[in-house]
Amino acid sequence: MDLTLAAQTTRAQDAKEKANKLKAMLHRHDIEVTKDVLDVFMTKHAWRKPRWLDKLQNVTNNIQIFYKAIGSICQAHGIASVVWGVLRFILDAFGRYFGLLDKVVDIYDEMTRAMPMLKDYAELYDAWPTVSDALLDIYCSYLDFSINVVEIFARNPLNYVRDAIGVDTWKRVGAIEVTSIQGPPSQESPKSARIFSVPKPSNGKFCGRKEVLEQLDRDLLPAQSSPQKTCTLHGAPGMGKTQIALEFAYRCCGTFPELHIFWVPAEDETVLSQAFGRIARLVGGQQAGQDVTDQARLVETATAWLCENTSWLMIFDNVNNPDIFKKYQPCCNHGSILVTSQYQRTIHATTKEILLRPLTPQEGSDLLLGHIPEQQQLNMGGPSSLAQVFTKMSEEVNGSPLVLVGIAGSIVSSAVSAEGALIVLQQSGSLGKSNPITKGHSAWAYDRPIDSAWDMALKAVPEKGLAILRIMSMLAADNIPVDILNRDLQGKLSFLGYQDSARFRRKIQAHLVERYLVEDSNPASPWSFYTIHRQLQSKILRDLQSVSDQYQPTFDRAVALIARDFPAFPRFMTPNFSQWPSYEKLIAHVLKLHSVYRANERSQGQDETLTEIPLVPSMAFAELLTSAGYYFYEVGLADSCLAVLETAEKISHEFRTSYTAKTWAVPTMQGGQPPTYANSLKLETNAIAVSWGIIEQAQGLTGARKAMAKAKQVVTLREKHASLPGLSSGDRFESQVLLSNAYNDIGAQKLHMHQYAGAMDYLNKSLDLKRQLETQGHTIPAFEFAESTNNLAFAALGQNCTEEAVLHSERAVDLINTDNSHDSDATRFSFCYGVALFLSGQPQKALKVMREVYRKRKDTFGESGRQTRDTSYAISFIHYAQGHFEEARETIQGCDIQQAKGIWPAECLTRAKYLESQILKALGDIAESKRKHDEAVQELGGYLSDIFPNAHAQKTEGNTPVCSGYASLMAADEALRFDYVVPFFAGRFAMVKSVGIRSGVGCFPPLEDLE
């Protein structure tokens, strides 16, 4: 017998047995398996519209196609009834397991979505048994999952559903779908599939705006033609800008099958950067299994793909800052870009603009009718009288689509008459309030009815629903994870009186969606997210600020819910790349909480807001901000980093200073936790240390004195913490490791400032403390030793001790190569080794090392990454020093990258410009060489005036500068002055011109902490 057929027969028998087992289970639970029962149930409950109920219809349709394909293989004629029986079992659980149904039905939907494709897969093969195997594999996995579903809903083990079903079965079915059905990979590279990345469902109730959509067609299509087409859709909040953009995206999707469509949230640079990171992953910029490393690298990958592919539409939703939008706009001569914004200034960033005006009374009436079920309309009066009332409503709210949809939700949920709703709207006591979100760019006539309409919509919401809306008002408007709202500090919904999260979701959250107060922005995903309109957020938050017993608790709850899932600050401040996806999920919510707190803080003392209740920050809030600051430091978003860390430092400092040393000595350890003084001291120091790090990354010598002040402050506070009495052994060990890192950091800062002897003292002090901890039995990661040893190599180079530098850098490379535990960029050590080799007279060996460093850095950080551009400069300089001018010119181009998103100090870019001028001079391009040289010298003069303000002013006035360091620098070789202002980790290669200076002296004058 053919082995293939034998295996197939065995699998078919296995499938039959599983089907029979499933039938028996359904029979024990007395579940009818006819399709009629399913149809009746779905029709009966269609008005409730839970998203999983709608999706079940798609599941049943796909099941019928699958039944026809599988039936001929295992003769399981009862397959369809068995499947319908399982779905009937799920429906029977409706009301008891509401919170689980979304996830289970999502998995069913994903599985059955592949089933109709089996017929298409069959056409790829000549041998039917190959497809038969695939069908049986899918079917057996499907039956396994169905059996598990029945068992789970019978026993209700909630954790098992999430862990076993949501992970194991999902992975197994996914693997079978790829390996069994797709078969061996084709020899031809398939045409890339169209990408449709819009995280919001199509609005089936969209109506009107025909003229606007037609104008968008004219302004933005076709996308692949030249030049690039851009248009801003702007208007007051609530005018429907996002809904129009969404409708345009779905229409383009249906009309242009080759058009790639990307939705890009654009409220600030953080969410923009994350959106481009998602695009990079969609277009294949990240290899399977590769860890996320550098956000700038992902942004660069996405931008490069957009520049190489012509047919795409990008929708930048809710642009607040046109300068940030321009920074991310692809620099190419193709593609279409639609921008939505409530700010008129944004129109200058695009070639076309559309001012979105309010709906006409008739359009507003049509919108209301479209959002109220027909059956309910019949009970509200005749069509003509109803249309007349709705027209008046539209006039009352000045044609705001958002407000009208909210009114419709209120009417549907409360069953109020149309006339009654109009009276409530007209009599609302909120008339005359101005909405601060529209202040300055919207007419008062539009502002006037906003609060009135929202008051009516919110009036029918129970207090527990308002509690959720209040929390959402303090979070980012988009991508609020549903699971976040189902939690509380003690693991139960104590502040709402619910211990059952499924009941909470059914009783509270589902009704908010039905009333159109929140939107389930991604119903197709098992991990759904909610969206709340910013205008509604503003209304709720403004009202909340005057409710003394709710404002503070709401803020604290929002902080606690986000902090629960947000990654903690790394214990030893080591690189934390593997946590980036977790940071990205919630970082926008941390920023919104920070903006709420800062706005409240600024309002204190202002006459017009004396009634606003002051928010009292907690240590938990400071910890959350510090963790966010560390993420911003790692991805290189300097402005956001410094903003949140400044607040975290201030809060923790206030906590620390409220406790005296005497207070510290009195309390004892409670529950194994150190008292508030120790925690606040450590937290304050962490915030300052990360602030130092971002300044060190983003600036050259111009920010050195500010950075040094922070580095010294960190050392003082770390020493204070390490000497505190009463610390546990674990806390004391952690404190001493952080103190050793502080010694390393101040040594690194002294390297920046050319204080090489002092740097070596601190670096050796750091290493001595780490060795001492090892002798006490503690384990110190090799990375800690490698970092300080690597910095010793730079210190030796600064003192012209090249042989010693080579030995230190070799040691650092060896240390890091033996350590597999770090989550870090190890090329920093190889880069230093390459610099040491070059300055010790081994250019060929240095070039080989640098080329390998460049390859790794480009893969990790992209061409525009700071580390990659440092390496481009290094390779170019080595070529130039050897007289290979053509190679040097080609390589130096890697330093000047348009639309670079990564941090690279301006001093480094100026130095690269100067080197390019010297290369061009050697190649005979005198005019261009002089132009670049003059620009570089002028820029250098600006840096030196910032670094030596007094001495530079004296020179400008014709006097002799009194600063000896400045005088020494100006007397040195011109190339040395450009090296002087860059960070040490960028490499200072012009020191090769200092040959002849005795070892241990160095060629740069130290920059003193004060001029």
N, C-alpha and C positions, 0 to 999 in steps of 0.2 A: 504493500500500500504506500502511496506517495506520502512522505513525511509531512509535507506542507498541508495536505488534505487531512491527515490524521490530527495535526495540531489544531486545524480549524474545527474539526468535528468535536474535539475536546472542549474548545472554547465555547462552541455553540451549546454543548451540553451544560457547561458551567452557567451560561446565560439563562438557559431554561430553568435551572435550579434556583438561581437568584430571583427570577421572575415569580416562580412558584412560592418562594419564601416571602416575597413581598405581598403576594396575593393573600397568603395565610395571615400575615400581620394585619393587613387591612380588614380581613374578615373578622379577626378577633376583636377589632375595635368597631365592628358593625358600620363600616364606611361603604356607602354605595359607590360604585365605580362607573356609573353611566355618565356620559358627557352631558346629558340633559340636566342633571342635578347641578353640574358645574355652571352651565349657561344660566340657569335660573338664579343661582346665587350671585353671579357676577352682575346680572341685570338688576337684581334687587338692591345691591349695594353700590351701584355705579355712581349714585349721587354723592357718595362720601369721598370718592376719588383718592383713596390712598394710592401712592404711586405704584406700589407693588401689585395692586389689584389690576391696574391697567396693563402692567407688564405681563401678567399671567396670560392674557389673551395672546400676546406674541409667543409665549412659551407653548401654548396649546397648538397654535398654527405650525410652529416648527416641529412639534412632536408628530403631527400627522405626516409631514414629509419624511421624517426620520422613520416612522413606522413602515412606510412603503419600501424604504431602502433596506431596512433590517429584516423585514418579515420573511423575505425569500431565503434568508440565510439560516435562521434557526426555527422557522415555522412557529414563532410565538405569536399566534393570532390574537392573543389577548393583551398584547403590549399596550395598545392605545388605552384600553380600559384600565390597565394597571397604572399607567402614568396619570390618567385622569383621576384615578382613585387617590394617588398620592397628593395631587393638587387639591382634591376634595378634602383630604385629611388636613391639609394646611388651612384651607378656608374654615374648616370646623374649629380650628384653633384660633380663629379671628376673635379678638377681644381678650384672650388670655395671654397670648404671647406676641402682642403687637410689636414690641421692640425687636423681636428676632426675625419677624417675617421679611423685613426689608433685606436683610443680609442673605437669608435663604433663597428668596425669590431672585435676588440679583445673581446668585451663583447659578440657579436654574436657567436664568435668562442667558447668561454668558455661555453655558454649556450648550443650550439648544440653539443658540445663534449659529454655532458651527455646524449643526446637523444638516440644514438644507444645502450646505456647500458640498456635502459628500457626493452628490450627483455630479458636481463640477469636477471634483477630484477624480472621480471614476474615469473621466475622459482623458486624464493624463496617463493612464496605464493601459497596456495591452492585456495584461493578465488580471482577470477579475479576482482571483484569490487574494491578491495583494490588497485590494480594496476591501475584500471581505474581512481580512484580518483587522484592518483599521476600524471597520464598522463594529466588529465584535468587541474590540478593545474599548471603543467609546461607549458602547452599550453596557458592557459590564461595569465600567466605571460609573455610568449613569445610574445603574441599578444599585450599586454600592452606596452611592450618595443618597438615593431615595430611601433605602433601608435605614441609613443613619438618621435621615430626617424624621421618619416615623418613630424610631426609637427615642429620639431626642424630645420630640413634642409629647411623647408619652411620659417621659421621665422628667422633662424640664431641667436638665443640668445646663445652666446658662453658660458657664465658663467653657464647657465642653463644646458647645456650638461654636464659640468664637475661636477656640484654639484648634480643635480637631477638624471640624468641618471647614472653617474659614481658611485654614492654612494647609493642612495635609491633603485633603481631597482636592482643593483648588490647584495646588502644585501638581498633583498627580494627573489630573485631567488635562492641565495645560501641557504637561510633558507628553502625554499620549497624543494630544492634538498636533503637536509639532513633529514628533518623531514618527508616529504611525501613519498619519494621514498625508503629510506633505511629502514623505518619502525622501529619497536622496536629493541633494541640492542640484539644481539645474546647472549646466555648464555655462549657460548664458546669464549675464547680469540682468535681472528683470528691471523693467522700468520702475522708477521710484513711485510708490503709491502716493496719491494725493493726500495731503495733510489738512485735516480740518480740526483745528485746535480752538474750539469755542466752548468754554466751560459752563455755558448756560443753555438750557433747552429752548427750543423755538416757542415763541409766544403765540399759541393758537388763537388767542383772542385779540391779536393786533388788528387795528382797523385805521383807516384814514391815512393821512400823510402821503398821498399819492404823488403830489408835486415834489415833495422833498426827495422821495425815493427816485423819481425820474431825474432830478437834478444830480443826485449822487451817481446815477448811471452815466450821465454825460460827463461829469467831472472826473470820475475815477476809472472808467472802463474804456478800452481793455487794459489790463494791468501790465502786460508784457511789452507794450510799446513805449517808445521814448517820447518825451522825457518822463521822469518820475512824476506821478500824479499825486497831489496832496490836497486835502480839503478839511477844514475845521467846521464841525457842526456844534454851534454854541448857542446858549440861551440860558434862561433862569433855571434854577433847580426845579426838578419835577416836570419839566416840559417833555420828557420822553426821549432824551438824546440817546441813552443807552439802548432803549427798546427799538429805536429806529435803526441804530447801528446793528443790533442783533438781527432784525428783520432783513436788513441789507445783506448781512453775512449769509444767512440761510438762503436767500434768493440767489445770491452768487453761487452758492454751493450747488444748487439745483440746476443752474444755467450753464456754469463753466466747469466741466468735470476735471479739467487739468489745473484749475486754480487752487493754489495752497492758501489757506486762510488762517491767520493767527490773531487771537484775541490777547491784547497786552494791557493788563491793569497798569495805570501810569500815574497814580496819585503822588508817589514820591520815588526817589531813586532806589530805595530798597526793594519795593515791589517790582519796579521796572527791571532791575538786575535779575531778580528771581524769575521773572517772566522770560527773559532772554535765555536764562539757564534752562528753562523747560523747553524752549524752542531748540536749543542745542541738542538736548537729549532726543527730541522728536526727529530731528534730521540726521541722527546718527553720529553726533559729535562725541558720544561717550561709548567706549567699548563695553561690551557685556561683561559684567562683573567688576569693572573698574570703579574704584572709589571716587567719589566727588572730591576734588582737591581745591581748585581755585575758581572763584566765581568769575573773575575777569577772563579766565580761559574759556569758560562756557559762553560768556557774552561775545567774546571774539569769534568763537566757532559759529554761533548763530548769525552774527553779522556777516561773516565770510560766506556762509551758505546763501544768505539773502542777496549778496552781491553777485554770486555766481549763477543763481537761478532767477529767471526773469518773471515767471508767472506767479505772483503772490499778492495778497491783500493783507495789510496789517491794520488792526483797529486799536488805536491807543485810547483807552477809555479813561475819562476823568483826568485829563491833564491839568495840573495846577500850575506848573512851572514850565514855560516854553523853553527855557534854556536847558533844562534837563532832558526834555523831549528831543531837542536838536542834538544833544550829546549821543542819543541812542538811535537817531534816525539813520538808516543805512545810506552810506554815501555811494550811490550808484544812479544810473540813468534809466532805471526801470522800476516796476512795481507800483502799487497803489497804497496810499496811506490815508486812513480816515481817523481824524482826531475828534473826540468829544470833550467839551469843556464848558464850564459855566463862566469862564473868565474871557472877556473880550480881547485882552492882550494876547491871547493865544493865536488869534487869526494871523498875526504877523509871521508865524512860524510855518504857514502853509501858503500855497499858491491860490487856493480857492477857499471860500467861506460860505456857510449857510446859517443865517440867523433863524433859529427855531422859534416861531411865534406860538401863542396860546391857541388852543383848539377853538374853532368857531362854535357857537351854541349848538348847531346841528351835529357837528362832529363829537362834541362832548356828550350829547344825548345818545348818539350811536354807541359811544364807548361804554356808557352806563348800561345800556340794553345788552351789550355783548357780554357783560360780566354778571348779569343776573339771570338765573335759569328761566327758561320759558315757562315752566309750570308755575314758578313763583310770580312771574309777570302777569299770568292770567288772573291771579288772586289779588293783584294790586290795582286793577282797573282796566279800562279800555285802552287800546293802543294809542289813540290820539291824545287822551288826557294824560297818559303816562309819559308820552314824548314831550308834552308841554311842560310837565313838572320837571322832567330831566333837563330840558333846555334851560329852565330857570336856574336849576342847580349849577349847570355849566357856567352860566353867566355869573352866578354868585361867587364862584371860585375862580373867575377869570380864566376859564378854559385850561386849568392845570390838569394834565392827564393823571399824574400821580395822585393828586388829591381826589379826583373823581373815582379812581380805582379803589382808594381807601373807603370812600363813601359807599361804593357798591358792596365792598366786603362787609361793612357795618349793616347795610340793609339786609344782605343775605343771612348773616349770622343772627341778627336780632329779630328778623321778620317784621320790622317796622314798615309802615306804609310809606309810599313815596312822599305824600303830602306831609306826613309827620317828620320824615327825615329833613325835608326842606325847612320846616318850621324850626327844628332843632338847630339846623345850620345857621339860619338867620338870627336866632335868638342867643347864640353862643356868647358868653361873656368875654371871650378872648379877642373880640374885634379890636383892631387898633394896635395890637402887639406887632412889633417889627421882628422879622426873622433875621437873626444875626448872620446866618449863612449867606443871605442875599444882599446884605447891607453894602452899599457902594456900587452895585452894578445891576440893580433891578428896581423897577418902579414901585413906589409905595402901594399903588393900586393892586399890584400882584401880591405884595406882602400881606395886605390887610386880611384876606380870608384864610390864610394858611393855617393859623392856629385854630380858627373856628372849625375848619373841616377836620383837622386832626383830633380836636377835642371830641367831636362827634364819633369819629372812628374808634377812639380809645375808650370812650365811655362804656362800651359794652364788654370791654376786656376785664376779666376778673383780676383781683389783686395779684394772684400768683402768676398770671400771664404778664402783668405789668412788671413784676420782679424780673422776669427773664428779659423783657424789652429794655429795662433799665440797665441790666448788665450788658446787653448788646450795644447800648448807646455809648458805652465806654470802650468798646472794642472796635477794631477796623470794620468797616461796613461790609466788606466782602470776605468770603472764605472763613466764616466762623464755624469751626467744627461742631457738628451736632453733639458728638460725644462729650465735648468740653462742657456743654450746658447741662449734661446729665450727671454732674458730679458735685461733690461738696467736700469740705475738708475732712470730715469723718467718714467719707465713703458712702454717705447716704444724703438724701436731699432734705436735710434737717431744716434748712431755712424756708423750705416750701411746705414742709409737712408730709413729704412723700418719701418712702423708703424704696419704692418699686420704680425704677427708672423707666420701665416699659409703660407703666400706668401714667407716669409723669409726661412721657412723650405723647401718649394718646390724649390725655386730658388737657394738656397745656399747649405743647408745641404745635400739634396738628391744627388746632383752632387758629393759631396765629397765622399759619400758612393759608388757611381757608379764608381768613379775613383780609388777605393781601397785605398784611403788616410786615411779614417777612417772606422771603422767597427761597425755596429749595433750589439752589442754583445748579445742582448737579445730581438730579434724581437717578441717573443711570449708574451711579457709583455706590458700592456698599458703604463707603465712607463719605457720607454726604456733608455738604456745607450749606450754611444759611447766609443770605444776604439781606441787609436792611438798608433802605434808602437813606442817604446822608441827611436829607432834609427832615425825615422822621427822627433820625438820631438826634439832630440838633434840637428839635422840639422837645423830645423826652428828656434830654440832658439839661436843657434850660429849665424845664419844670422841676426836675429833680434837685437842682441846686438850691431851691427854696424849701425843700422838705427835710427838716432837720433830722428826723429819725430814720431816713432812708439813704441820704446822700453818701455818708461815710460807710455804712455797711455795704452798700452796693459796690463802692470802689474796692473795699477790702475783699469782697467775694470775687469780683472780676480778677483782681490780682491773684487770689488763691487758685482760681480755676485755671488760669494760664500758667502759673508757676508750677502746677502739678505735673504738666507734661513738658515744660521747657527744660532743656538740658542744664544741669547744674554747672557752676563755675568749676573748671578743672582744678583738682586738689593742688597740684604742683605747678599750675600755669604752663603745662606742656601743650604743644599743638593738639588741636581737637578736631581735625578734619572730618573724621568719621561721623561726627554729630551734626554736620551741616544740614542734612535733610530735615532733622528734627527742629533745628533752629528756624529753617526757612518756613516751616509750617505755621509758626506762631509769632515770628518776629514783628510782623505788621501790627499785631494786637498789642505787643509790648510798646511799640512806638505810639500807638493811640492812647494807651494808658498814661504814657509819659506826657503826651500833649495835653490830656485832660488835667493832669496834676499841675503842669506848668502854667496852663491858662488860669487855673484856680489860684495858683500862687501869685501870678501877676496881678490878678484882680483885687487882691487884698490891699486895702488902703486907697483904692480908687473910688471917688465919690459916687460914681454912677452905679457901682456894684457893691455897695456896703452891705446889702442884704444877703450876698452870697456867703454860704457857709464854708469856712476854711476846711480843706482836707488835711487830715493828719497822716503823714506817711508812716509806714511800718518798716521794720527791718526786712520783712519778706519782700516788700516792694524794692528796697535798695538792693537786695540780693538779685532780684529779677533783672534790674537795670544793669548791674555789674556783669551778669552772665551775657546779657544782650550786647554790652559794650565789648566783651571779649570776642563775640562772633563778628561784630563790625570790624574789630582790629584784624581778625584773621582774613576777612574778605576785602579789606582795604577801603572801607567806607568811612573816611576820616571824620567828616562833619557829624554824621549820626553817632559815631563812636564817642567823640568828645562831648556831645550834647548829653547823652544818657549818663555818661560817667561823671560829668560835673554834678548832675543831680544826685547820683548815688553817693558820691563823695560827701556832698553837703549833708544829706540825710544821716549817713553813718557817723559823720563827725558830730552832728548835733546829739545823736544818741550817746556817743562816747563822752563828750564833754559834760553831759548831764550826770555822769557817774564819776565821782572823785576816786582817787587812789584808796581813800579810806573806805568808800563804798565797796570797792573791789575786794578788800580784805575781809569784809564781814560775811557776805553770802557764801554758802557752801554749794557744792555741785548738786544739781537737781536733775535726776534722771540721766546722769552721765553727760549732761550738756554744760559747757562753761557759761558763766554769767554774761549778761548783756555787754559789759565793758569789753571783754575779750573778743566777743564776736564782732562788735562794732569796730573795734580797732583793726582787726584783720580785714574786715570788709572795706573799710576806708582805705587801707593800704593797698588792697587789690585794685580798687578803682584808680588810685593814683598810679600804680605800676603799669596798668594797661594804657592809661593816658600817656605815660612816658613812651610806651612802645609805639603807639600810633604816631606820635610826634617824631620819633626817631625814624620811622619808616617814610613818612611823608615829606620830611624836610632834610636839607643838608645842614651846612654849618649855620645857616641863618636862624634856625630854631634851636641851636645847640644850648644856649644859655638857659632858655626856658626849660628844655628837657633836663639839663643838669640839675636845676632847682628841684624838679620832681624826683629825679633819681636819688638825690640826697635826702629828700623827705621820706622816700620809701625806706632807705636804709635806717633812718632814725626810728621810724615806726615799727619796722621789723625787729630791730634790736629791743625796742620796748616790749613788744609782744613776746619775744622769746624769753624775756626775763621775768614775765608775770608769774607769781606764785599760784599754785593750785591747778596748773594745767595737767591733764592726763598725759600718760606716756605717749599715746598716739598723737595728741594735739601738740605736745612739745616737739616730737620728731618732725611733724609737718611744719611747725613754726621755724625750726632750725633749717630745714631744706629751703623754705622760702627766703630765709635770711641769707643763705649761701647764694641763692639766685639774685638777691638784691645786690650782694657784693659783685657778682658777675655783671649785673646790669650797669652799675656805676662804673665798673671797669670799662665796659663797652662804650659808655658815654664819654669817658676820658679818651678813648681811642678816637672818637669823632672829633674831639677838640685838640688832638695832637699832644695830649698829656700822657706820653707813652710810659714813662717811669711810674707815674702814679697809677696808671691802668694796670701795670704788671703787679703792683702791690695788692690791689683789690682782687685781681683774678687769682693770684696765689692764695689770698685769704679765703676766697670761695672754695678753691680746691682743697685747702687744708681742712675746712669745716666738713666738707663731704667725706673726706678720708676718715676724719674723726668719727663721724656717724657710722661709717662702715665698720670701724674697729669695735663699735658698740653693738654690733650684730644686726644693724639695719641694712636693708638692700637699697642701693641707690642706682637708678637706671644709668646705663652707660652714656645715654644722651647728655646727662648732666655734666659728666666729666668731659665728654667730647666738646661741648659748647665752650666751656672755659678754656680748654686746651687750644681750641681753634682761635679763640680771641688772643691767647698768648702769642700765637704765630703772627697775628696782625700787629701786636705790640712790638714784637721783635723786628718786623719789617719797618715799622716806623722809626726804629732806632738804627736802621741800616745793618742789622744782624741777620743777614739772609740765611746763613747756614743753620742758625738756631731756629729760624722761622720754618725752614723745610722740615726739621726734625719734629717740631710741634705739630705742624699740619699733617705730617705722615701719621703721627700718633693719634690725632683726632679722627682721621679717616679710618684707621684700624679699629678704634673704639666703636665708631658708629656702624661699621660693617659687621661687628660681632653682636650687635644689639638688634633683635627683631621685634622688640616690644614697642618701639616708638612709632608715632603717627605724625611724621614730620618730613620736611624736605631735607634730605641728606646731602644734596648737592652743594650746600653752603660750605661744607668741609672740603670737598673736592675743588671748589672754586678757589678757596684760600690756598690750597696746595698748588694750583696752577699759577697763581700770582707769585707765590714764593719761588717756584721753579724759574719763572721768567726773570725775576729780579736777582736770582742767584746765577744767571748766565746760562740757562738751559731752555732757550726759546722753543726748540722743536718739541721737546718733551712737554713743555707747558701748553703748546698749541694742541697737542694730542689730547691732553686732559681737558682743555677748555672746549674742544669740539664735542667730547662726550657729555660734558656738563650742559652744553647748549642743547644737545639732542634731548636730554632728559627734562631740562627746564621747559623747552618748547612743548613737549608732550604734556607736562604737568600744568604749566602756567600760561601757555600760549605765547605767541610772538610779542604781544604787548605787555606781558607781565614784567614787573620790575626786575626780577631775577634774570629773566631771559634777555632783557635789554642790557643789563650789566654785562652779561656774557658776550653779547654781540660787540659791545665796546671793547672788551678784553681781547677778543680774537682780532678785531680790526687793528688795535694798537700793536699787537704782536706782529701782524703782517706789515704794518707801517714801519716798525722798528727794524724789520729785516729787509726793507726795501721792496716789498711786494705790494706796490701801490694799487694795482688793479684789484687784487683780492681785498685789500683794505677798503677801497671805495665800495665794493659790492657788499661787504659785511656791515659797514657803518650805516647802511640804509636801514638795517634792522632796529636802529635806535630811534628813528623818527617815523613813528607810525600814526597815521591819522585815526581818529576815533579810538585811541587807546583808552581802555577803561581801568587798567591797573595803575596803582600809585607808582610814580617815578619822580623823584625830586627834580625840581626845575634846574637845580645846579648840575645834575647829571646830564640833562638835555643840552645845556649850554656847553658843557665840556665836550660832548659828542659833536656839537656844531663846530667847536674850535678844532678838534681833530680832523673833521671833514675838510675844513679850510686848509689844513696843512697837507692833507692827501691831495686835494685839488691843485695846490701849488706845486707839489712834486710832479703832478701829471701835466702841468703846463696851462691849466685853466686859471689864469691869473685874475681875471675879472670876477669870476664867481668865488674864487678863493678869498679875494679881498672883501667882497660883500659879506660872506659868512663870517670872516675873521672880525670885521668891524662890529657886526651884530653880537658876536660872542663876547668881545671885549666890553661893549657897552652893557650887556647883561651882567657880566662879571663885576663891573663897577657898581652896579646896583646892589649886588650881594655884599660886596665889601663895605658899602656904605651902611648896610644894615648890621654887619658884623662889627665894624669899627666906626660907629657914627661920629665920635669925636675926632678921631684921627683923620677920617676921610674929609670931614669938614675943614680941618686945619689945612690939609693938602689943597683942597679946592680954593681956599683963601690965599694960597701961596706961602703958608707958613710951614715950618718943619714939624711933622707929627711927633708928639712926645711919646707915642706908643712904640716901644722898640720892636714888638712883634710885627706891627704893621710895616714899619720901616724895613725890617728884615725881609718880609714877604715881598714888598714892592721891588726890592733889589735882587730878588731871585729870578730864575729863568721863568719866562712867561708861562710855559706849560705847567710848571709847578704851582702857579697861582690857581689854575683851573682845577688841579688835583686837590688843592688845599680845601676847597669849599664843598667837596662831595663827601658822602658818608664813607666810613672806612670799609664797610662791607661791599661797596661798589668797586673796590680795588683802586689803589693809587699807583699807577704804572709809570708816571713821569719821574718817580724816584730813581729810575735807571739813569737819569741825567745827573744824579748826585754822586756818581762814581768818583772816588777820590776823597770823599768825606769819610773820616775815620769811623770805624764800627762803634756803635753805641751812642753816637751823637744825633743822627737823623738830619733830615733836610728841611723840616717844617718847624716854624716857631710855634710854641704852644699857645692855644687860645685860652686866656684866663677866664675864670668864671665871671668876672666883672672887668670891663675895659679899664 
